[in-house]
Amino acid sequence: MALLSLGCVASAEELKTIRIGWQPTTTVQAQIAHTLAKTDILEKNGLKAEMTMFSFGPAVNEALVSGAIDVGFIGDMPSVSLAAAGGPTTVIARQSTFRGSIIASTKSDIKSVADLKGKSLYGPTGSAIYLAALAMLDGAKLKPGTDVQVVNMGFADLADALKSGKIDALFVWDPWVENFVNQGLARVVASSVELTMVVAMRDDYRGKNPDAVEKFLKAQKEATLFAASNHDKANAWFREPAAAQALSIDIVEKTTGFDPQWSAKSLSDIRLAFSTAEKERYLGLGKQAAELKIYPAVPPLEKKTDMSVAERLDKTPWSFDPKAVKVK
């Protein structure tokens, strides 16, 4: 296969601005965002970033819809919600996978999903872990609303409710799963490591900048490999925002490791496009959400997903040396 030519760093006049929205405590995704902000990888690909940090996925969605950002790093379920609402965006790539779990207070007698029968389970119902948690209940033959009461609770309230003993069981994602376990507050009851972060780009930005998808996705792949090659540096960056400072380096490292890409040694170890199984799972989220009446109809996920550039880049090698990256 022919090698892609990276060329030299574009001049300041040639750099195209791309406004990126990201979240500070989502593993791998946050390390990628910090790498894009703190190195010359984007510039080498002809782009200049304006980075905006958001606390949670719904805020990234709102910024995408309003046009405040051009590209957003969001969880799979928030992206399904975006499609269901007719958002002016297209999912152009996968980004990373992470763990989501049902966890129970160490003060409770809940040690298995079956032990949730007759109890309440709390968590943010629009999040990536929500449908995964329902699947865990289904695996234990427990019916939400009948055997288990599933109660919507925003992430900001979960920690206080767990610490104060107001709730016994919840569903949440890493690194908070491991953080609660590390503090002795909770035990893991069941987990999924298939939760996925995706990259959504505004359609008008794609239209005005037809080469932007390739430039950005090359930069993302390179940033992922740089972070995977420099764990200490990337994890230290992860902990810089106030929202992430309560997380220890050990917790960040352990939870990021649930994504196989964190052990990547070359660009070929990193995927931009869904695997067949990941695509089936993703489309299944939309169907399941419609069956649950979360949306009035099945969201048009296939129409709102275009990973053709991601698929091509995954098949096309190019030269990249993480050691040659300049940190700003």
Secondary structure, 3 states (H helix, E strand, C coil): CCCECCCCCCCCCCCEEEEEEECCCCCCHHHHHHHHHHECHHHHCCEEEEEEECCCHHHHHHHHHHCCCCEEEEEHHHHHHHHHCCCCEEEEEEEEEEEEEEEEECCCCCCCHHHHCCCEEEECCCCHHHHHHHHHHHHCCCCECCCEEEEECCHHHHHHHHHCCCCCEEEEECCHHHHHHHCCCEEEEEEEEEEEEEEEEEHHHHHHCCCHHHHHHHHHHHHHHHHHHCHHHHHHHHCCCHHHCCCCHHHHHHHHCCCHHHHCCCHHHCCCCCCHHHHHHHHHHHHHHHHCCCCCCCCCCCCCECCHHHHHHHHCCECCCHHHCCEC
